[in-house]
Amino acid sequence: MAQAQGLGKRYIKAFFKGFFVAVPVTVTFLDRVACVARVEGASMQPSLNPGGRKASDVVLLNHWSIRNYDVQRGDIVSLV
């Protein structure tokens, strides 16, 4: 029984150690490199949500290109 409790504590400790490493890495990635966003409504038709359908499109927002000013004519730019 004591060995099972020690094993459980070890797993919990490993989980929290991984959690405190994974969360900052994920937040930094989503803030600096890329993130996923949902586009809803008619504002981007006909490029996104064609045909006036009610479903939303999912896009990948590339933060890295903006950082290097690598925006070209025809690119879709998202502002907050």
C-alpha positions as a Markdown table, in Angstrom:
| # | Residue | x | y | z |
|---|---|---|---|---|
| 1 | Met | 0.0 | 0.0 | 0.0 |
| 2 | Ala | 2.8 | 2.4 | 0.9 |
| 3 | Gln | 4.5 | 1.7 | -2.5 |
| 4 | Ala | 1.3 | 2.5 | -4.3 |
| 5 | Gln | 1.0 | 5.9 | -2.5 |
| 6 | Gly | 4.6 | 6.6 | -3.4 |
| 7 | Leu | 3.9 | 5.7 | -7.0 |
| 8 | Gly | 0.9 | 8.0 | -7.1 |
| 9 | Lys | 2.8 | 10.9 | -5.6 |
| 10 | Arg | 5.5 | 10.4 | -8.2 |
| 11 | Tyr | 3.0 | 10.5 | -11.1 |
| 12 | Ile | 1.4 | 13.6 | -9.7 |
| 13 | Lys | 4.8 | 15.3 | -9.3 |
| 14 | Ala | 5.7 | 14.4 | -12.9 |
| 15 | Phe | 2.4 | 15.7 | -14.2 |
| 16 | Phe | 2.8 | 19.1 | -12.5 |
| 17 | Lys | 6.4 | 19.3 | -13.7 |
| 18 | Gly | 5.3 | 18.7 | -17.2 |
| 19 | Phe | 2.3 | 21.0 | -16.9 |
| 20 | Phe | 4.5 | 23.9 | -15.7 |
| 21 | Val | 6.8 | 23.4 | -18.7 |
| 22 | Ala | 4.1 | 22.8 | -21.3 |
| 23 | Val | 1.9 | 25.8 | -20.5 |
| 24 | Pro | 4.5 | 28.5 | -21.0 |
| 25 | Val | 5.9 | 26.9 | -24.1 |
| 26 | Thr | 2.3 | 26.7 | -25.6 |
| 27 | Val | 1.4 | 30.2 | -24.7 |
| 28 | Thr | 4.7 | 31.5 | -26.2 |
| 29 | Phe | 4.1 | 29.5 | -29.4 |
| 30 | Leu | 0.5 | 30.8 | -29.8 |
| 31 | Asp | 1.6 | 34.4 | -29.1 |
| 32 | Arg | 4.7 | 34.5 | -31.3 |
| 33 | Val | 4.5 | 31.9 | -34.0 |
| 34 | Ala | 1.0 | 30.9 | -35.0 |
| 35 | Cys | -2.5 | 30.3 | -33.7 |
| 36 | Val | -5.8 | 28.9 | -34.9 |
| 37 | Ala | -8.9 | 31.2 | -35.3 |
| 38 | Arg | -12.5 | 30.8 | -36.4 |
| 39 | Val | -14.0 | 33.1 | -39.0 |
| 40 | Glu | -17.7 | 33.7 | -38.8 |
| 41 | Gly | -20.1 | 36.0 | -40.7 |
| 42 | Ala | -20.2 | 37.6 | -44.0 |
| 43 | Ser | -17.3 | 40.0 | -43.6 |
| 44 | Met | -14.8 | 37.8 | -45.5 |
| 45 | Gln | -17.1 | 36.5 | -48.2 |
| 46 | Pro | -16.4 | 35.2 | -50.9 |
| 47 | Ser | -12.9 | 34.2 | -49.8 |
| 48 | Leu | -14.0 | 32.7 | -46.5 |
| 49 | Asn | -17.5 | 31.3 | -45.7 |
| 50 | Pro | -18.5 | 31.1 | -49.4 |
| 51 | Gly | -22.2 | 30.9 | -50.3 |
| 52 | Gly | -23.5 | 32.5 | -47.1 |
| 53 | Arg | -23.5 | 29.2 | -45.2 |
| 54 | Lys | -23.9 | 29.3 | -41.5 |
| 55 | Ala | -20.8 | 27.2 | -40.8 |
| 56 | Ser | -17.5 | 28.9 | -39.8 |
| 57 | Asp | -14.1 | 28.5 | -41.4 |
| 58 | Val | -11.0 | 27.8 | -39.4 |
| 59 | Val | -7.8 | 29.6 | -40.3 |
| 60 | Leu | -4.2 | 29.5 | -39.2 |
| 61 | Leu | -2.9 | 33.0 | -38.2 |
| 62 | Asn | 0.8 | 33.3 | -38.9 |
| 63 | His | 2.4 | 35.8 | -36.5 |
| 64 | Trp | 5.9 | 35.1 | -37.7 |
| 65 | Ser | 5.4 | 36.7 | -41.2 |
| 66 | Ile | 4.0 | 39.8 | -39.7 |
| 67 | Arg | 7.1 | 40.0 | -37.4 |
| 68 | Asn | 9.3 | 40.0 | -40.5 |
| 69 | Tyr | 7.0 | 42.3 | -42.5 |
| 70 | Asp | 6.5 | 39.6 | -45.1 |
| 71 | Val | 3.0 | 40.6 | -46.1 |
| 72 | Gln | 2.2 | 40.6 | -49.8 |
| 73 | Arg | -0.7 | 41.7 | -51.9 |
| 74 | Gly | -3.6 | 39.3 | -51.7 |
| 75 | Asp | -2.8 | 38.1 | -48.1 |
| 76 | Ile | -5.6 | 38.2 | -45.6 |
| 77 | Val | -4.6 | 40.2 | -42.5 |
| 78 | Ser | -6.4 | 39.9 | -39.2 |
| 79 | Leu | -6.5 | 42.8 | -36.7 |
| 80 | Val | -7.5 | 42.7 | -33.1 |
